[in-house]
Amino acid sequence: MTDVVTHREALAALRSGEVAALRETLDRPGLVRLAFHFGLLALTSAIIFMQSNPWVLAPALLAQGIGLVFLFTLEHECIHGTAFRSEWINKTLAEACGAILILPPRWFRYFHFAHHRFTQDPDNDPELATPRPTTWSAYVWRLTGVPLWFGAGKTLILTALGRDIGRYVPGKARERVIAEARLYLAFYAVIAAVGIVYRWDWLIWIWVLPAVIGQPFLRAYLMAEHTGLPLVPDMLLNSRTTFTSPLVCWITWNMPHHTAHHAMPTVPFHRLPRMTELLRERLKSTAPGYVAVHREIAAGLTRRAD
């Protein structure tokens, strides 16, 4: 029975009252999570400013980098409108995170919602436009995060020029997406110019360098969501739930509960663990941690190499 039930059938089996409770958004859980996340960044920033001892500085840079790059998961929740009940908080934080990550939220929303509509559809899922690694060299290259930085810069520039805008951006929104990209480019140009003139080296130490250091951890996390899974429409099968530590769930805003998120994207992050409980007997793609996921991916690469 479990093998043939799709995510739509599994959701239809939930009680309407349970579904309504799952979809309820609140401000408090997000504000608590936000205080932790920004508190971590404030602490590691202070350590970076005050310390020159490499044995202290190195772990502080790593922690700062992980905290920075996983603002991606906060921006992700905000563009869904599920991080907070208050729309203005979602929009403000989406813009702030987008500026830090070179990920304009209006463009990202269209891209990501297309991914939700066409998950694992080779013809329509925009995430599949960048092929997932099929060789060891491609796997390692993806993990470095270097392709991400080049890709983000290229996409921002081309969008600002009005070129190669994905078909997932509707015609009526193209001008707004182009304007957003131009605004972001202007912001980075001003930051760079002011930073050079006034020698704001601290920008490199608390933003640029940590983001580069932390990016491989985000790449490893994101690869676990769909890599190696079937190209089918069933969310119980094409999206992976990774059972991991509470700390990882905290910094990733509960996105390891990825099957639940794809099955019902309107469920806020703080209710995803409950939804995973409700779907647990139906889940078809799971892993007991990120090491296990990457062992599975590595095994697939080895089989291809043979």
N, C-alpha and C positions, 0 to 999 in steps of 0.2 A: 504493500500500500504506500509506504513512504517513498518508494522509488518513482511512483507515477504522479504524485501530487505536486502541482506547480505552485509558485508563490501566490498566484491569484486564488487558487483553491484554498490554500492555507490561510490567506487573509479573509476569505469569505467565511471560513469556519470560526473566526473570532467573533465574540459578542459585540454588538454595536456599542454598548456602554464601555467596554474595554478599549475599543478603537477610539472613541471620543476622549477617554482619559489619556491614551497614548499621545494624541495629537495636541493636547493642551500645552501651550507655551507659557513660560514664566520668566520673570527677570532675575529673581534671586539666585537660582542655580548658576546662571551664566555670570552674574556678578561675582559670585564666590570663586568660580573657576578663573575668571578674568583677574581677580586679585592675586590668586596664586601664580598665574602665568606672568603677569607684569611684575609681581613681586620677585619672582625668580630672575627676570631680566634686570631689575633694579639692583638686586644683590650681586649678580655676576658682573654687571657694569661697574659697580663700586669697587669690586675686587680688582678688576682689570685696571682701573684708574690708579689704584693705590699700590699695587704690587708690581715688583720687577723680578721677583724670584721665579724662575721658570717652572719650578715644581708646583707653584701655586697658580701662576699665570696660565699654564697650559690647560689644566682642568677647568679653569674659569672660562677660557675662550671656548672650550668644547661645550660646556654647559650653556654659555651664551648663544652659541651657534645652534644648538638643539632647540633652545627656547625660541630663537628667532624664526628658524625655518618652519617650526610647527605652528607658527601663527597662520600658516596655510590652512590648518584644520579649523581655526577660528574664522578665517575669512570664508571658508567653505560653508560653515554653519550660518554665517551672517547672510550670505547671498541666498541661502535657502529661507531666510527669515525665521529660523528656528533657534538661534542662539539666545535670543531675548524676545520677550513679548513686545517691547517698545520698538517700533520700526526705526525710529531715529538712532537708537543705539546700534542696531544691526547695520544701518547704512554708514554711520560714522566710523565704526570699527572696520567695516569692509574696506573703506577708503584708506584708513590708516595702515591696515595690514597689506593692502594692495601696493601702497607706496613703498613699504619696506621690502616687499618680495618681488617687485617688478611684475605685478599681476593685477592690472586694472579690473576692478570688480564688475563693471558693466559687461565688458568683453567676456570675462571669466564666467559670468552667469549664463550667457548664451551658449558658450562652449560646454559648460558643465551640464546644463539642462538637456542639451542634445545628447550628451553621454548617457544621461538617465533614460531618455526616451528610447535610445537605440543601443543599450549596453551590449557589448560584444557582437554587434552587427558590423561585419567588415566593410559594408558599403556606406554606413551612416554614422557609426560611432566615431567622433572626432579624435578620441584617444588612440584609436587604431590607425590613424593617419601616420603616426610615428610607430613603426613596427616594433613590437616587443622583441627583446633579445633572443636570438636563436643560436648564438655561438658564445663561447666563453669570453672572447674579446669584446663582443657587443655587450655582454652582461657586465663586465668590469667597467667598460666605458660608461654605461648607463649609471652605474653606482657612483662614479666619481662626481656626478652632477654637472660636469662640464657641458654636455649637450644641452642641459636645461638652461644654463645661463646664456649660451649662444642663441638657443631657440627663443627665449624670452625677449632678448634684445632685438632679434630679427623680427619677431612678430609685432613688437611694439613699434618699430620703425616702419615696417610695411603697412601696418594699420594706420599710422599717422599719415602716410602717403596715400592712403585710400586704395592700397593694392593687396591682392591675395587675401581679402577678408573672407573668412569661411562662410559657406552657404548656411550655416546654422545661425548666422546673424540675419534677421529679417530685414527686408529692404527699408522699412520705415525707421529702423534703429541704426542703420549704417552711419548716418551723419553724427549721431550722438556717440557712437563707438569711436569714430575717427576723432572727434573733438576730445574725447577722454584720453586717447593715446597721445594727442598733441599736448594736452595739459600735463600729462605724466612726463613726457620728454622735456618740456619746459621746466618742470620741477627738478628733474635730475640735472639739467644744465645749470640751473641756478645754484643748487646744492654743490655741484662740482666747482663752479666758479668761485663761490664764496669760500668753500673749503680750501681751495688753492691759495686765494688771496690772503686769507686769515690763518692759513696753516692749521686747519682743523684736523690734525692727525688723529684725533680721538674718533672721528667718523670711521676711519679704517679699522681701529682697534675694537670698537663696540658694534660695528655694523658690517662692513665689507668682509674683513677677515673671518669673523665668526660665522657669517652666512656661508662662506665657501667651505669652512670646516664642517659645518653642520649639515650641509646639503646631502652628503651620502646617506645619512640616517633617514632623511625624508624620502630619498629615492628607494631605499630598502623597504621602508614602510609602504610606499605607494605601489611598488611592484607586487606586494603581497595581495593587493585587492582583487586582481583579476588574472594575473599572469599564470599561464599554464592551464586555465580553465576553459571549458567548452564554449564555442561560439554559438550559443543557443539563447533564446529569450527568457528562459526560466531563471529568475533571480536567485532561487535557492541553489542553483547549480553554477551560474556564471559569476557569482560574487562570493568571495571567501570571507568567512568569519574567523578571526584569529584570537584564540583565547590566550590572553597575556596578563601581565601584572597590572595591579591597580595604578601604579605610577605611570606606566605607558598609556593606559586608558585615559588618565588624567591629562597628560600633556598633549594627547591627540584628540581631546574632546570626544572620547568614546567612539571614534571612527573604526577601531578594530571590529566593532559590531557592524560590519559592512553589509552583510546580507540583509539584516534588518533595515538598514538605511536605504538600500536599493529597493527592497520590497515595499517600503512606505516612506518616501523621502520627506513627508510632512511631519514625521515624528522628531521632536527635539532631542538633542544629544543626551540630555539627562534621563530620558525615558527609553533609550535604545537597549540598555541591559535588560529591562523588563520585556521588551519586545523579543529579544533573543531568547529569553526563557520561554516565551509563548511559542516560538517557532522551533525550539531546539530539537525536537524529535523529527522535524522535517528538513533540517539543514543538511545539505548534500556536499558542501565544500567548506571544510573547517581545517584548522591546524592548531596544535597545542603550543603556539609561540612562533616568533619570527625566525628563529634558527631553524625550526622544523619546516617553515615555508620555503626558506632558501635552500635547504637540503632537497626539498621536492623539486624546486626549480633547477637546481644543479644536476639532479638525477636526470631530468628531462634533457638538459644540455648534453650530458654525457651520452645518453641514448642517441641523440641526433649525431654526435660526433662519431659514434660507432657505425 
